[in-house]
Amino acid sequence: MTLSTIRFALAQLEVTPCDIESNITKHERLCVEAARHDADVIVFPELSLTGYELPSLQRLAIEQQSPLIQRLSDIASIQQITIVAGCPLSGPEKTLHGITKTDKKPNIGAIISHPNGHTDFYSKQYLHDGESEFCCAGEQDYSFSVNGFNIFLAICADFTEPLHHKSAREHNAHIYLASALISQSGFETDSRILAGIAEGLECPVLLANYIGNTGGWDTAGQCSVWDKHGHLVARGSHMEEGITFCTIEHGATGSREIIRDIEFLSC
């Protein structure tokens, strides 16, 4: 049987509130470290470039033509790694009487920078209570392929919505990938949800979470991996910044699955 493999790096980091330049510098350092450990994909938490600073998201929102997008693309190309980074994304622009402006609140989004220079964008579809005051919900699912694996992306509250799991099944997801902010108090409950998704979809579920405080939330770290039976097979530190690595291997038919080469690297 022909086997294919993919190696993930799940990054947990403390961010500087509203300081995109400082945070992208830390992202680049972690991308270099992930590539050095042969990762194909590195995933950062929700809003990782800004922190979970809801009242400031309109001001911090990134346009798809921003030089920041090219900087992430360059990192992905140089390191030959797919990067999933979190940020607020600007709504569509309109020009009226020579003045260009956006006409809606930003999305809680992800920038997906591929090593071939292509960039995708995804916007969170299911918002937590209170987020709609500052953000708009996205309207489209997003999946991407690396090494023949179909990876279905969730941003935080997306994974609490059964319709999102249903869409992942309809997209024939091989891996369900969650970029999130999970607090110390909510981690046990959310872990049970993610384990249930893995069992229900019969595919691995991976979580990238913050460490430290952001937006007033004391986060739990512990980037995690559940296998297709819902069993926890990898978990990072609850105290340190770092990267949780794992390699996933399966046959062309998906009949065989191995999650191996698991390690946590303190950074």
C-alpha positions, 0 to 999 in steps of 0.5 A: 500500500502506498503511504503518504505522510504529513507533519504538523507543528502546533504553535502555542505562544504568548502575543503582544497585544495589538503589536502585529510587527512584534508578533509576526517576528515571533511567528517567523522564528517559530516557522523557522524552528518548525521547518528545521524539524521537517514540519509541512504545516504550522498552525497558530492560534486564533487571532495570533498576529494581534491577540484576542483584542476585540475592541481593537480589531477594526483598527487592526484589520488586515486587507488582502493586499497588505504587505504583511500578506507578502511577508508571510508568503515569503516566510512560507516560500523560504521555509517550504512550509504552509502557515496558518496564522490568525488575524482580523480580516477587513471587509470588502472595500467600496469607493464613493465620491473618491473615498475608499472605505470598508462598509462592515466589521472585520472577520476573525480570519486566518491567512493560509500561506502556501510554500508555492506563493499562493495565499488563501483566506478563511473567516470564522463562521460561528461566533462566540457570544459578544464577538458579533459586536465587533466582528462579522461571521464568515460564510464559506467553509475552507479546506486545503490539501498538503501531501494528499491530505484534505485538511478542514479548518476551524477557528475556535467556536466553529468546532462547537457547531455540529453543522461545521462537523457535517461540512467537514464530513461532506468535504471528506476531511482527512484531518480536522484542524482547529485554531483557537483560544481556549481558556484554563476554565474551558479546556476540559469541556472543549477537549471533550468536544474535540475528541467527540469530533475525532470519533464522529468524523473518524479522522485526527483532530488537531488543536493550536491554542494560546499560552498566557493571557490575551484579551483578558483570558487566561489561556490553557496552552496544551496544543493537542492531537486526538486520533480517529477514535477520539483518543488523546495522543499528544498534548503540549505544555500548559505553562511554556511557549513551544511547538507540539509536533506530530506526523500522520501517516495513512494509506491511499484508501485511508484504511490505515492511520498512524500518528507518530514522532510526537514531541513538544519543543519548548521555544 
